[in-house]
Amino acid sequence: MEATEAEELLKVLEASLSHIKWRLKSSAKRRLQIDVLALCNGMRPVVMIDYGGKMPELQEHLCAFLEHCQKGSASFEQLRVMVVEDMIYLIHVKEMANYVSLSLSKEVELLFVDLEQDPPKMRTLEDNNLLGMQLISIQKLFSLYFPLEGMRNDLLPPDRTELREDTKSLSEPTNSQSSLLIDLSSCIHDTKVTVPTINGWLLGYPVVYLFSTDHIEHAIYNLSTKFLRIYKILVHRNSNPDKGSRPEELMSFSVPYDMSMRGSKEPWAETFLAQMQSKWGRCKQTWSSLEMEVSECYPQAIAL
């Protein structure tokens, strides 16, 4: 995306917010800007919208916002609103299909922090545990919604006869729902996989917290008593009029301190930064820099 395209995209974004009368705080508007730029530039396939209000009003605002944006610019054509339980996201359909495919082919390597263990242990999907196998099943369901050849125009899954018996409860949009909305909450029904685990995978974190629905309280206590490292990917916009401004946060995630003793020198951290820098290399017209920042966090109450 050229710098002029990015500027035009932000103008459409601003006009759409004004048109639907969605009054965002300046901090929330900046986050929406960087999230939309990240999606449209191919930096991220999914972003979580945890600002701008609460459900169901937030869902209504996002659908109305996206509908107006698509009328103003083709850059928004691939964007959709996605819901999983009480989490809401903006996604790029094409990039999402590619990410799901790479996940299933193991080209996207994930490490899991098993919070059911004290102290927590690092795992991979190769450990063949129940949660890992259920996560792979969920990823396969996502691949039915986001096939590499392109999502169906009506946003519905493939013919039900092609799906396994346990996919019959998948949500389908009703006439009252926006065609821009995809509700995949049913994908995690009848599993022990928690929303935080799905969230970590969707958002592209290299390290994801893993615990079952039977051990939520134990996982919260376990993580709340640990020192953490906070990993942030920071970018600086070329179009930012304030040349002396600090870089903006593209994404962030945490890892228990004892499992990340080398900070940014951890092999998985170096691999992740290299992947992000590769993506950034294709959109330097939008962002002049990309870096990783690592900080420490004392034990504190955690909401999972």
Salt bridges, closest charged atoms under 4 A:
GLU14 OE2 - LYS29 NZ 2.97
ASP50 OD1 - ARG31 NH2 2.80
GLU85 OE2 - HIS189 NE2 3.19
ASP114 OD2 - ARG123 NE 2.60
GLU116 OE2 - HIS215 ND1 3.46
ASP118 OD1 - LYS226 NZ 3.22
ASP127 OD2 - ARG123 NH1 3.77
ASP154 OD2 - ARG152 NH2 3.36
GLU165 OE2 - LYS168 NZ 2.50
ASP166 OD2 - ARG164 NH2 2.33
GLU172 OE2 - ARG160 NH2 2.36
ASP214 OD2 - LYS192 NZ 3.08
GLU248 OE2 - ARG237 NH2 2.71
GLU249 OE1 - LYS232 NZ 3.87
GLU296 OE2 - ARG229 NH1 3.67
